[in-house]
Amino acid sequence: MSDETQVQITISAEYTLLPFRFERYSENEYLLTNEIGEYVFLSTLDFQKFVDGTLNTDSEIFHNLESKQIATSDKIENVVKMLATKYRTKKSILRDFTSLHMVVPTLRCNSSCIYCQVARKDMDADSVDMSKETARKVVKLIFQSPSQYIKIEFQGGDPSTNFPMVKYIIEESETLNILKKKNLEFIICTNISLLDEEMVQYLKKHKCLVSTSLDGPADLHNTNRPLQNTDKTHEIFEDNLQMIRRVFGDKECVGALMTTSKYSLGRFKDIIDEYVRLGFNNIFLRSLNPYGFAKQYKDKIAYSIEEFIANYKEGLDYIIELNKKGTYFIEGFAELLLRRILTPFATGFVDLQSPAGVGISGAIYDYDGNVYVADEARMMARFKNYYFKLGNVHENGYQEMFNGDLLHQIISKSCTECLPGCAKCVFQPYCGADPVRNMSEQGDVIGFRPTNEMCIKTRSIIRYLFDLLKSGDKEIERIFWSWIK
């Protein structure tokens, strides 16, 4: 028997083994997981007894396995029904179909981020602004989604450079929603430098939240994300952040994302401290994505995935210590994975779903009406790779794009339950597929797991979370539960 495989339903004299995956976790221990993410650690001896069918059914070990539907001494039909219910809950994100709709009002931007993924355009390049005709067709297409939940997220460039179009799309959507009666949300992704009080009042009135970027203290943020024609990027950011919170009257109206460049390595504590100082209660420690300038200038700003993982662990440890000292602060990627490990509920993180969330959970509408399965697919198109283009709002209908052969093909090749390297992986229930990234990094939608950086990173972080969970530190366990509650 290999150290990593999947066991199908097997019947012994006293109990039935239900489908599970396993992996040798350490020299004397195995980790077992099932389709719904329940997990158990077994000693090598107990694991061998279990699969041999000789484990004592009155033992605490067997009761634990049975409670997690990895084995049963009861009628198998009853247990399968329970597993099916939990599995439907895990996959409930599929009921909504496409709920996240990213719209690009313009490619213009006043930043010069060193890792820009979208090949931004200069401020005077009005030829890359979305027209009203295109915007009307985009909104009409969005509301053909069967989902009751519609989130319109403005991307760029920086959408604040074409704020009249942001307003137009918001008002067109609200008007159409009088008939559609969907749960409608808006969010604008911006460096916030161009927002003034009048614009923020408008965003507040229309319940449009703000997502921005903060890469750390002033010197680091100014290096990674400099504004054009000023050396006061961070100062402007901090002033406008306070203004937005004051106008909204709510600190939670603004969220921030960071991106790790080579200049960020060794400084995760400084970055986290800056987030805390500026009043944020969470951070998502993100590695570089292999698109746009980040890919084009990889030699200058990138790093090995092993370096990122080491920095991530150090950052997570520091965040845990902050929580132990009384500062409530969440690491976003860990929270997402812990929710999958510790609860039966679905998570809507588009980049890590099975089947992949591209197209069926989120889609993006470019300034020219082109529709792509994901923002990263739009980034690839900037460099003449149109593999993930679904169509154009001026030429193609909803069914043609969202129920067409291309999307069916992509999704059929993005279920981790049957992908090579994923199907038997013990961490499969907590992971997901990213066909766009696979194509960008490795040249096809399936990818090759042993050298796939996303796989290496995700496996390493999941394993580290398991290390922390089984460490016996009750305070860490309490902190983790506080994040996902």
C-alpha positions as CSV (number, residue, x, y, z in Angstrom):
1,M,0.0,0.0,0.0
2,S,1.4,3.4,-1.0
3,D,1.8,6.3,1.5
4,E,-0.7,8.4,-0.5
5,T,-3.9,7.1,-2.1
6,Q,-7.7,6.9,-1.9
7,V,-9.6,4.0,-0.4
8,Q,-13.0,3.1,-1.8
9,I,-15.8,1.5,0.2
10,T,-14.5,-1.7,1.7
11,I,-16.4,-4.1,4.0
12,S,-14.9,-6.1,6.8
13,A,-16.6,-8.4,9.3
14,E,-17.5,-5.6,11.8
15,Y,-17.4,-2.3,10.0
16,T,-17.3,-0.7,6.6
17,L,-14.6,1.7,5.3
18,L,-16.1,4.6,3.5
19,P,-14.1,6.5,0.8
20,F,-11.1,8.4,2.2
21,R,-7.7,9.7,1.3
22,F,-4.6,9.3,3.4
23,E,-1.0,10.3,3.5
24,R,1.9,9.5,5.8
25,Y,2.1,12.7,7.8
26,S,5.1,11.8,9.9
27,E,7.2,8.7,10.6
28,N,4.6,7.2,13.0
29,E,1.4,8.9,11.9
30,Y,-1.1,9.1,9.1
31,L,-3.6,11.8,8.2
32,L,-7.0,10.6,6.8
33,T,-9.6,12.9,5.1
34,N,-12.9,12.2,3.4
35,E,-14.8,13.9,0.6
36,I,-16.4,16.5,3.0
37,G,-13.1,17.4,4.7
38,E,-13.5,15.5,8.0
39,Y,-10.0,14.5,9.2
40,V,-8.4,12.1,11.6
41,F,-4.8,11.4,12.6
42,L,-3.9,7.8,13.3
43,S,-0.8,6.1,14.5
44,T,0.8,3.8,12.0
45,L,-0.3,0.8,14.0
46,D,-3.9,1.9,14.4
47,F,-4.0,2.8,10.7
48,Q,-2.9,-0.7,9.7
49,K,-5.5,-2.3,12.0
50,F,-8.1,0.0,10.6
51,V,-7.5,-0.8,7.0
52,D,-7.1,-4.5,7.9
53,G,-10.5,-4.5,9.4
54,T,-9.2,-5.5,12.9
55,L,-9.7,-2.2,14.8
56,N,-11.8,-2.6,18.0
57,T,-15.2,-1.1,17.3
58,D,-15.6,-0.3,21.0
59,S,-12.4,1.9,21.0
60,E,-12.4,5.7,21.1
61,I,-10.4,5.7,17.9
62,F,-13.1,3.8,16.0
63,H,-15.9,6.0,17.5
64,N,-13.9,9.1,16.2
65,L,-13.6,7.5,12.7
66,E,-17.3,6.6,12.7
67,S,-18.4,10.1,13.9
68,K,-16.6,11.6,10.9
69,Q,-18.1,9.2,8.4
70,I,-14.7,7.6,7.5
71,A,-16.1,4.2,8.7
72,T,-19.4,2.8,9.9
73,S,-20.7,-0.2,11.8
74,D,-24.3,0.9,10.9
75,K,-26.3,0.6,7.7
76,I,-24.2,2.1,5.0
77,E,-27.3,3.6,3.3
78,N,-27.9,5.9,6.3
79,V,-24.3,7.1,6.4
80,V,-24.2,7.8,2.7
81,K,-27.3,9.9,3.0
82,M,-25.6,12.0,5.7
83,L,-22.4,12.3,3.6
84,A,-24.5,13.4,0.6
85,T,-26.1,16.2,2.7
86,K,-22.8,17.4,3.9
87,Y,-21.3,17.2,0.4
88,R,-24.1,19.3,-1.0
89,T,-23.4,21.9,1.7
90,K,-19.8,22.0,0.8
91,K,-20.6,22.5,-2.9
92,S,-23.6,24.8,-2.3
93,I,-21.6,27.7,-3.9
94,L,-22.6,26.1,-7.2
95,R,-26.3,26.8,-6.7
96,D,-25.8,30.5,-7.3
97,F,-23.8,30.2,-10.5
98,T,-22.1,33.5,-11.5
99,S,-22.5,36.0,-8.7
100,L,-19.3,38.0,-8.9
101,H,-19.1,40.3,-12.0
102,M,-16.0,42.4,-12.4
103,V,-16.3,45.4,-14.7
104,V,-13.5,47.5,-16.2
105,P,-14.6,51.1,-16.8
106,T,-11.1,52.0,-18.0
107,L,-7.5,50.9,-18.2
108,R,-6.2,54.3,-17.2
109,C,-4.3,54.5,-14.0
110,N,-2.2,57.1,-12.1
111,S,-0.1,54.4,-10.4
112,S,3.1,52.8,-11.6
113,C,3.1,49.5,-9.6
114,I,6.2,47.5,-10.2
115,Y,4.2,44.3,-10.5
116,C,1.1,45.6,-12.4
117,Q,-0.8,42.7,-13.8
118,V,-3.0,44.4,-16.3
119,A,-0.6,46.5,-18.5
120,R,-2.2,49.8,-17.3
121,K,-2.5,52.8,-19.6
122,D,-1.5,56.5,-19.1
123,M,-4.0,59.0,-17.7
124,D,-4.6,60.6,-21.1
125,A,-5.4,57.4,-22.9
126,D,-9.2,57.9,-23.1
127,S,-9.4,55.3,-25.9
128,V,-9.4,52.6,-23.2
129,D,-12.5,54.0,-21.5
130,M,-15.7,51.9,-21.6
131,S,-18.5,53.5,-23.7
132,K,-22.1,53.9,-22.5
133,E,-23.3,51.5,-25.2
134,T,-20.9,48.8,-24.0
135,A,-21.8,49.5,-20.3
136,R,-25.5,49.1,-21.0
137,K,-24.9,45.7,-22.7
138,V,-22.6,44.6,-19.9
139,V,-25.2,45.4,-17.2
140,K,-28.0,43.7,-19.2
141,L,-25.8,40.6,-19.5
142,I,-24.9,40.6,-15.9
143,F,-28.6,40.5,-14.9
144,Q,-29.2,37.4,-17.0
145,S,-27.2,35.4,-14.4
146,P,-29.6,33.1,-12.5
147,S,-27.9,34.0,-9.2
148,Q,-30.0,35.9,-6.7
149,Y,-26.8,37.5,-5.5
150,I,-25.0,39.9,-7.8
151,K,-21.8,41.7,-6.8
152,I,-20.5,44.2,-9.3
153,E,-16.8,44.9,-8.7
154,F,-15.1,47.8,-10.5
155,Q,-11.6,47.0,-11.7
156,G,-9.1,48.7,-13.8
157,G,-6.7,50.4,-14.4
158,D,-8.1,52.4,-11.6
159,P,-11.8,52.9,-12.0
160,S,-11.7,56.2,-10.2
161,T,-10.0,57.7,-13.2
162,N,-13.3,57.2,-15.1
163,F,-15.7,57.8,-12.2
164,P,-18.6,59.0,-14.4
165,M,-18.7,55.5,-15.9
166,V,-18.7,54.0,-12.5
167,K,-21.7,56.1,-11.6
168,Y,-23.4,55.2,-14.9
169,I,-23.0,51.5,-14.3
170,I,-24.2,51.7,-10.7
171,E,-27.4,53.6,-11.7
172,E,-28.1,51.4,-14.7
173,S,-27.8,48.3,-12.4
174,E,-30.0,49.8,-9.8
175,T,-32.7,50.7,-12.3
176,L,-32.7,47.2,-13.9
177,N,-32.8,45.7,-10.4
178,I,-36.1,47.3,-9.7
179,L,-37.6,44.6,-11.9
180,K,-35.0,41.8,-11.2
181,K,-35.1,42.2,-7.4
182,K,-31.7,40.6,-6.8
183,N,-29.4,41.1,-3.8
184,L,-27.2,43.7,-5.4
185,E,-23.8,44.9,-4.1
186,F,-21.0,47.1,-5.4
187,I,-17.3,47.4,-4.6
188,I,-14.7,49.6,-6.2
189,C,-11.1,48.5,-6.4
190,T,-8.9,51.6,-6.3
191,N,-5.6,53.1,-5.0
192,I,-8.0,55.7,-3.4
193,S,-5.6,58.6,-4.3
194,L,-8.2,60.3,-6.7
195,L,-11.2,59.9,-4.5
196,D,-12.6,63.2,-3.0
197,E,-15.4,63.7,-0.5
198,E,-18.1,64.2,-3.2
199,M,-17.2,60.9,-4.8
200,V,-17.1,59.1,-1.5
201,Q,-20.5,60.5,-0.5
202,Y,-21.8,59.0,-3.8
203,L,-20.3,55.6,-3.0
204,K,-21.8,55.7,0.5
205,K,-25.2,56.6,-0.8
206,H,-25.1,53.7,-3.3
207,K,-23.6,51.3,-0.7
208,C,-20.5,50.7,-2.8
209,L,-17.6,49.5,-0.5
210,V,-14.0,50.3,-1.2
211,S,-11.2,47.8,-1.8
212,T,-7.7,49.2,-1.9
213,S,-4.1,48.1,-1.8
214,L,-1.5,48.6,1.0
215,D,1.9,46.9,0.8
216,G,3.3,48.0,4.1
217,P,5.1,51.0,5.7
218,A,5.7,54.1,3.6
219,D,9.1,53.1,2.2
220,L,7.9,49.7,1.1
221,H,4.5,50.9,-0.2
222,N,6.2,53.7,-2.1
223,T,8.6,51.2,-3.7
224,N,5.9,48.7,-4.8
225,R,3.0,51.0,-5.7
226,P,4.3,54.5,-6.5
227,L,1.9,57.1,-7.8
228,Q,2.9,59.0,-10.9
229,N,4.4,62.5,-10.4
230,T,4.7,62.4,-6.6
231,D,6.9,60.9,-3.9
232,K,4.1,61.0,-1.3
233,T,2.1,57.9,-2.3
234,H,1.8,56.5,1.2
235,E,1.0,59.9,2.7
236,I,-1.8,60.5,0.2
237,F,-3.1,56.9,0.9
238,E,-3.3,57.5,4.6
239,D,-5.0,60.8,4.4
240,N,-7.6,59.5,2.0
241,L,-8.2,56.4,4.0
242,Q,-9.1,58.5,7.0
243,M,-11.4,60.7,4.9
244,I,-13.3,57.7,3.4
245,R,-13.8,56.2,6.9
246,R,-15.0,59.5,8.2
247,V,-17.5,60.0,5.4
248,F,-18.8,56.5,5.7
249,G,-18.7,56.6,9.4
250,D,-17.6,53.0,9.4
251,K,-14.0,51.6,9.5
252,E,-15.1,48.4,7.8
253,C,-16.1,50.3,4.6
254,V,-12.5,49.9,3.3
255,G,-10.6,46.7,2.8
256,A,-7.0,46.4,1.8
257,L,-4.9,43.8,-0.1
258,M,-1.1,43.5,-0.1
259,T,1.1,41.9,-2.7
260,T,4.5,40.5,-1.9
261,S,7.4,41.7,-4.0
262,K,11.0,40.7,-3.4
263,Y,11.3,43.9,-1.4
264,S,8.6,42.6,1.0
265,L,10.6,39.5,2.0
266,G,11.8,39.6,5.6
267,R,9.4,42.4,6.4
268,F,6.1,40.7,7.0
269,K,6.1,41.8,10.6
270,D,6.5,45.4,9.5
271,I,3.7,45.0,7.0
272,I,1.3,43.5,9.6
273,D,2.2,46.2,12.1
274,E,1.3,48.8,9.5
275,Y,-2.1,47.2,8.9
276,V,-2.7,47.2,12.6
277,R,-1.6,50.9,13.0
278,L,-3.9,52.0,10.2
279,G,-6.9,50.3,11.9
280,F,-7.3,47.2,9.7
281,N,-8.2,43.9,11.5
282,N,-7.1,41.5,8.7
283,I,-4.6,41.0,6.0
284,F,-4.3,38.5,3.1
285,L,-0.6,37.6,2.7
286,R,-0.5,37.3,-1.1
287,S,2.3,36.1,-3.3
288,L,2.9,37.5,-6.8
289,N,0.6,36.3,-9.6
290,P,2.3,35.3,-12.8
291,Y,0.7,37.9,-15.1
292,G,1.4,41.2,-16.7
293,F,4.5,43.1,-15.5
294,A,4.9,40.6,-12.6
295,K,5.7,38.0,-15.2
296,Q,7.5,40.2,-17.7
297,Y,9.9,41.5,-15.1
298,K,10.0,38.4,-12.9
299,D,13.8,38.5,-12.6
300,K,13.7,41.9,-11.0
301,I,10.8,41.5,-8.5
302,A,10.1,37.8,-8.0
303,Y,11.4,35.2,-5.6
304,S,11.1,31.4,-5.1
305,I,7.9,30.0,-3.8
306,E,9.9,28.5,-0.9
307,E,10.9,32.0,0.2
308,F,7.3,33.1,0.2
309,I,6.2,30.1,2.2
310,A,8.9,30.7,4.9
311,N,7.8,34.4,5.1
312,Y,4.2,33.4,5.2
313,K,4.7,31.1,8.2
314,E,6.7,33.7,10.0
315,G,3.9,36.2,9.3
316,L,1.2,33.8,10.5
317,D,3.1,33.1,13.7
318,Y,3.4,36.8,14.4
319,I,-0.4,37.3,13.8
320,I,-1.1,34.5,16.2
321,E,1.1,36.1,18.8
322,L,-0.7,39.4,18.3
323,N,-4.0,37.7,19.0
324,K,-2.6,36.0,22.1
325,K,-1.7,39.5,23.4
326,G,-5.2,40.8,22.8
327,T,-5.1,42.3,19.3
328,Y,-7.8,40.7,17.2
329,F,-6.3,40.3,13.7
330,I,-7.0,37.8,10.9
331,E,-4.8,36.3,8.2
332,G,-7.3,35.9,5.3
333,F,-5.8,32.9,3.5
334,A,-5.5,30.9,6.7
335,E,-9.1,31.9,7.6
336,L,-10.4,30.6,4.3
337,L,-8.6,27.3,4.7
338,L,-9.6,26.9,8.3
339,R,-13.2,27.4,7.4
340,R,-12.9,24.5,4.9
341,I,-11.0,22.3,7.4
342,L,-13.1,23.0,10.5
343,T,-16.7,23.6,9.1
344,P,-19.0,21.9,6.6
345,F,-19.8,25.2,4.9
346,A,-18.9,26.5,1.4
347,T,-16.4,29.3,0.8
348,G,-16.7,31.7,-2.1
349,F,-13.0,32.2,-2.9
350,V,-13.1,32.1,-6.7
351,D,-9.4,31.2,-7.1
352,L,-9.6,28.0,-5.0
353,Q,-12.7,26.0,-5.9
354,S,-13.5,22.6,-7.3
355,P,-14.8,22.8,-10.0
356,A,-12.9,26.0,-10.6
357,G,-14.8,29.2,-10.0
358,V,-13.8,30.7,-13.3
359,G,-16.8,31.7,-15.3
360,I,-19.3,29.9,-13.1
361,S,-18.6,31.9,-9.9
362,G,-17.0,35.0,-11.3
363,A,-16.4,36.7,-14.7
364,I,-14.9,40.0,-15.9
365,Y,-16.1,42.4,-18.6
366,D,-13.3,44.5,-20.1
367,Y,-13.7,48.1,-21.2
368,D,-14.2,47.0,-24.9
369,G,-16.9,44.5,-24.1
370,N,-14.7,41.4,-24.1
371,V,-15.8,38.8,-21.5
372,Y,-13.3,36.6,-19.7
373,V,-13.6,33.8,-17.2
374,A,-11.5,35.6,-14.6
375,D,-9.5,38.8,-14.1
376,E,-6.3,36.8,-14.6
377,A,-7.6,35.7,-18.0
378,R,-8.0,39.3,-19.0
379,M,-4.4,39.9,-17.9
380,M,-3.3,37.1,-20.2
381,A,-5.2,38.6,-23.1
382,R,-3.1,41.8,-22.7
383,F,-0.2,39.6,-23.9
384,K,-2.2,38.1,-26.8
385,N,-3.4,34.9,-25.2
386,Y,-7.2,34.8,-25.7
387,Y,-7.7,31.2,-24.7
388,F,-10.1,32.2,-21.8
389,K,-12.1,34.8,-23.7
390,L,-15.8,33.8,-23.6
391,G,-17.0,36.4,-26.1
392,N,-18.0,40.0,-26.5
393,V,-21.2,41.7,-25.3
394,H,-21.6,43.3,-28.8
395,E,-21.4,39.9,-30.6
396,N,-22.4,37.1,-28.3
397,G,-25.4,36.3,-26.1
398,Y,-25.5,35.1,-22.5
399,Q,-26.2,31.4,-23.3
400,E,-23.5,31.3,-26.0
401,M,-20.9,32.6,-23.5
402,F,-21.9,31.1,-20.1
403,N,-23.3,27.8,-21.5
404,G,-21.0,27.4,-24.4
405,D,-18.4,24.7,-25.3
406,L,-15.4,26.7,-24.1
407,L,-16.6,27.2,-20.5
408,H,-17.8,23.6,-20.4
409,Q,-14.4,22.4,-21.5
410,I,-12.5,24.5,-18.9
411,I,-14.8,23.5,-16.1
412,S,-14.6,19.8,-17.0
413,K,-10.8,20.0,-16.6
414,S,-10.8,21.8,-13.3
415,C,-12.4,19.3,-10.8
416,T,-9.7,18.4,-8.3
417,E,-11.6,15.2,-7.5
418,C,-10.4,13.8,-10.8
419,L,-7.3,15.8,-11.7
420,P,-3.9,14.0,-11.8
421,G,-2.0,14.7,-8.6
422,C,-5.2,16.1,-6.9
423,A,-7.5,13.1,-7.0
424,K,-5.5,11.1,-4.4
425,C,-4.1,14.1,-2.4
426,V,-5.1,14.1,1.3
427,F,-5.6,17.8,1.1
428,Q,-8.0,17.7,-1.9
429,P,-11.2,18.6,0.1
430,Y,-9.7,21.9,1.1
431,C,-8.1,22.9,-2.2
432,G,-9.2,23.9,-5.7
433,A,-8.2,24.3,-9.3
434,D,-7.0,27.4,-11.1
435,P,-6.9,26.6,-14.8
436,V,-5.9,30.2,-15.8
437,R,-2.9,30.1,-13.6
438,N,-2.0,26.7,-14.8
439,M,-2.0,27.9,-18.4
440,S,0.0,31.0,-17.5
441,E,2.7,29.0,-15.6
442,Q,2.7,25.6,-17.2
443,G,1.1,26.0,-20.6
444,D,-2.1,24.0,-20.2
445,V,-5.3,24.2,-18.1
446,I,-4.5,21.0,-16.0
447,G,-0.9,21.8,-15.0
448,F,1.7,19.5,-13.4
449,R,1.3,19.3,-9.6
450,P,4.9,18.5,-8.6
451,T,6.2,21.8,-10.0
452,N,3.0,23.8,-9.8
453,E,3.7,26.8,-7.5
454,M,0.1,27.3,-6.4
455,C,0.0,23.6,-5.4
456,I,3.3,23.8,-3.5
457,K,2.2,26.9,-1.7
458,T,-1.3,25.7,-0.8
459,R,-0.2,22.3,0.3
460,S,2.5,23.8,2.5
461,I,0.2,26.2,4.2
462,I,-2.6,23.6,4.8
463,R,0.0,21.3,6.3
464,Y,1.3,24.1,8.6
465,L,-2.3,24.8,9.7
466,F,-2.7,21.1,10.6
467,D,0.6,21.3,12.5
468,L,-0.8,24.2,14.5
469,L,-4.2,22.5,15.1
470,K,-2.6,19.3,16.4
471,S,0.0,21.1,18.5
472,G,-2.3,21.0,21.5
473,D,-2.2,24.8,22.0
474,K,-5.7,25.6,23.1
475,E,-5.1,29.3,22.7
476,I,-4.3,28.8,19.0
477,E,-7.4,26.7,18.6
478,R,-9.5,29.4,20.2
479,I,-8.0,32.1,18.0
480,F,-8.7,30.0,14.8
481,W,-12.3,29.5,15.8
482,S,-12.7,33.2,16.5
483,W,-11.6,33.9,13.0
484,I,-14.1,31.7,11.3
485,K,-17.0,32.5,13.5
